[in-house]
């Protein structure tokens, strides 16, 4: 095993959408490493400390979070407890019980918020300007961990743009489309297909490419100084309505599409995309999975779920 590769890896939120894909990627990339799927409630400080003591990780990928804008809006207190204070619990436990551990934090491009209003692809120098509770909780955790890097925390913050793939909940836009398509084509849902806003532009990645970025961070550990920030983005803004059209074409389905007011978000940025040049330069990382394959895999996943 190369000297920079981890021997014991703890993944918080391992049972979630990204976590399930990540455990597979880590097992394939670090076959000699021990993997620990962290299931402790991150708001339980003692449970987190015990988990870190038991695992003694030399790498930790912190995914556990309230992951949706809607979820944070419905229960903001819970979002703050999990996304900020839970993250601090993990970081403090690592400093106390595994001080040499590298921490990879799943931050979010949502923290840039109003900074997207200029219409350009943002790099890591863009100011955080969150526009919703979810983004605010993630921004607070991101900034707090950056400050803790000066106290010895070996943290890298990955500001992840939208990512999707098989296994994702229909609380997110692409799987929501794919689920309805699968239901309509199997006659389990009557048309029309109901959608929110279709004109916004978003930067999408395949979840398996995101997992590749985590792997590269662990492989390139010494090159990434404490507090490093990396955008993980495709750099390609895609119109939501065009994504829906492509999914319908892949399905061979012609159906009416109507706007459902309940699916509209209150405040929308017209276009949000990222510049991931730093990740390309430091990690040698770039998205590899073709967009058409991502969409086809999401659709196939929902067909199987509906059939099952």
Buried (B, 14 or more C-beta within 10 A) or exposed (E): EEEEBBEBBBBBBBEBBBBBBBBEBBEEBBEEBEBBBBEBBBBEBEBBBBBBEEBBBBBBBBBBBBBBBBBBBEBBEBBBBBBBBBBBBBBBBBBEBBEEBBBBBBBBBBBBBBBBBEEEBBBBEBEBBBBBBBBBBBBBBBBBBBEBBEEEBBBBBBBBBBBBBBBBEBEBBBBBBBBBBBBBBEEEBEEBBBBBEBEBBBBBBBBBBBBBBBBBBBBBBEEBEBBBBBBBBBBBBBBBBEBBEBBBEBBEBEBEBEEEEEEEBEEEBEBBBBBBBBBEEBBEBBBEBEBEEBBBBBBBBBBEBBEE
